Structures are given as structure tokens and as C-alpha cells.
Amino acid sequence: MNKLNDFSAKLDEILGKEGSDERNENRVLAMQEYVSESLLKARKSSGLSQEALAKRIGTTKAYVSKIENGR
């Protein structure tokens, strides 16, 4: 087995087999984490508070917080 196959097997072991419900759930969780981190970094680099961002996009501070915390 080459190193790429070893890596693929390890991913299957950790995240579930490709195409499985477990793998798809892990993919969704990874995307949620990516979006959360991206929003947080963009907001902070813009110098905006959660409240200021919420006002700009027409939502609540609580909703921005939930997104940034992956909920």
C-alpha cells in the first residue's frame, strides 16, 4: 500500500467511509467550523463588534455569536 492509500484509509477510519452518513456529517461539521472561523476573522479584521456586524446585515448580535461559535 502506498502512502496515499494509507492516508485515505486513515481518513476513512477517522471520518467514516467516503459516501457514508458519518463522513457526510463530518463534512458538514467541517464546513460549519470553516464558516464560523471565516466570519470571526473577517469581522475582527474589519474592526466590527458583533453588534455592529449584526446591524449591518440586518440580524441580531445573538445570531452572529451563534454562527461564530458554530451553532
CYANA upper distance limits for C-alpha pairs under 8 A (distance plus 0.5 A):
  1 MET  CA      5 ASN  CA      6.58
  1 MET  CA      6 ASP  CA      7.11
  2 ASN  CA      6 ASP  CA      6.80
  3 LYS  CA      7 PHE  CA      6.62
  4 LEU  CA      8 SER  CA      6.69
  5 ASN  CA      9 ALA  CA      6.56
  6 ASP  CA     10 LYS  CA      6.69
  7 PHE  CA     11 LEU  CA      6.71
  8 SER  CA     12 ASP  CA      6.70
  9 ALA  CA     13 GLU  CA      6.68
 10 LYS  CA     14 ILE  CA      6.67
 11 LEU  CA     15 LEU  CA      6.08
 11 LEU  CA     16 GLY  CA      7.64
 11 LEU  CA     17 LYS  CA      8.32
 12 ASP  CA     16 GLY  CA      5.09
 12 ASP  CA     17 LYS  CA      4.96
 12 ASP  CA     18 GLU  CA      7.19
 12 ASP  CA     23 ARG  CA      8.40
 13 GLU  CA     17 LYS  CA      7.63
 15 LEU  CA     22 GLU  CA      7.20
 15 LEU  CA     23 ARG  CA      5.72
 15 LEU  CA     26 ASN  CA      6.79
 16 GLY  CA     20 SER  CA      6.92
 16 GLY  CA     21 ASP  CA      8.40
 16 GLY  CA     22 GLU  CA      5.78
 16 GLY  CA     23 ARG  CA      5.13
 17 LYS  CA     22 GLU  CA      8.02
 17 LYS  CA     23 ARG  CA      6.54
 18 GLU  CA     23 ARG  CA      6.46
 18 GLU  CA     24 ASN  CA      8.41
 19 GLY  CA     23 ARG  CA      6.94
 19 GLY  CA     24 ASN  CA      7.22
 20 SER  CA     24 ASN  CA      6.77
 21 ASP  CA     25 GLU  CA      6.55
 22 GLU  CA     26 ASN  CA      6.73
 23 ARG  CA     27 ARG  CA      6.67
 24 ASN  CA     28 VAL  CA      6.81
 25 GLU  CA     29 LEU  CA      6.78
 26 ASN  CA     30 ALA  CA      6.63
 27 ARG  CA     31 MET  CA      6.78
 28 VAL  CA     32 GLN  CA      6.69
 29 LEU  CA     33 GLU  CA      6.73
 30 ALA  CA     34 TYR  CA      6.67
 31 MET  CA     35 VAL  CA      6.61
 32 GLN  CA     36 SER  CA      6.58
 32 GLN  CA     70 GLY  CA      6.43
 33 GLU  CA     37 GLU  CA      6.62
 33 GLU  CA     70 GLY  CA      6.41
 34 TYR  CA     38 SER  CA      6.50
 35 VAL  CA     39 LEU  CA      6.55
 35 VAL  CA     67 ILE  CA      8.34
 35 VAL  CA     68 GLU  CA      8.35
 36 SER  CA     40 LEU  CA      6.69
 36 SER  CA     67 ILE  CA      6.11
 36 SER  CA     68 GLU  CA      4.84
 36 SER  CA     69 ASN  CA      6.85
 36 SER  CA     70 GLY  CA      6.11
 37 GLU  CA     41 LYS  CA      6.60
 37 GLU  CA     68 GLU  CA      7.07
 38 SER  CA     42 ALA  CA      6.54
 39 LEU  CA     43 ARG  CA      6.45
 39 LEU  CA     67 ILE  CA      8.46
 39 LEU  CA     68 GLU  CA      7.01
 40 LEU  CA     44 LYS  CA      6.61
 40 LEU  CA     68 GLU  CA      6.28
 41 LYS  CA     45 SER  CA      6.46
 42 ALA  CA     46 SER  CA      6.64
 43 ARG  CA     47 GLY  CA      6.88
 43 ARG  CA     48 LEU  CA      5.98
 43 ARG  CA     49 SER  CA      7.73
 43 ARG  CA     50 GLN  CA      8.14
 43 ARG  CA     53 LEU  CA      7.75
 44 LYS  CA     48 LEU  CA      6.45
 44 LYS  CA     49 SER  CA      7.94
 48 LEU  CA     52 ALA  CA      6.28
 48 LEU  CA     53 LEU  CA      6.56
 49 SER  CA     53 LEU  CA      6.73
 50 GLN  CA     54 ALA  CA      6.53
 50 GLN  CA     61 LYS  CA      5.91
 50 GLN  CA     64 VAL  CA      6.73
 50 GLN  CA     65 SER  CA      7.43
 51 GLU  CA     55 LYS  CA      6.78
 51 GLU  CA     60 THR  CA      7.56
 51 GLU  CA     61 LYS  CA      5.27
 52 ALA  CA     56 ARG  CA      6.84
 53 LEU  CA     57 ILE  CA      6.80
 53 LEU  CA     61 LYS  CA      8.25
 53 LEU  CA     64 VAL  CA      8.27
 54 ALA  CA     58 GLY  CA      6.31
 54 ALA  CA     59 THR  CA      5.36
 54 ALA  CA     60 THR  CA      5.62
 54 ALA  CA     61 LYS  CA      5.84
 54 ALA  CA     63 TYR  CA      8.34
 54 ALA  CA     64 VAL  CA      6.91
 55 LYS  CA     59 THR  CA      6.71
 55 LYS  CA     60 THR  CA      7.56
 59 THR  CA     63 TYR  CA      7.26
 59 THR  CA     64 VAL  CA      8.17
 60 THR  CA     64 VAL  CA      7.08
 61 LYS  CA     65 SER  CA      6.65
 62 ALA  CA     66 LYS  CA      6.68
 63 TYR  CA     67 ILE  CA      6.85
 64 VAL  CA     68 GLU  CA      6.70
 65 SER  CA     69 ASN  CA      6.58
 66 LYS  CA     70 GLY  CA      6.68
 66 LYS  CA     71 ARG  CA      5.42
 67 ILE  CA     71 ARG  CA      6.11
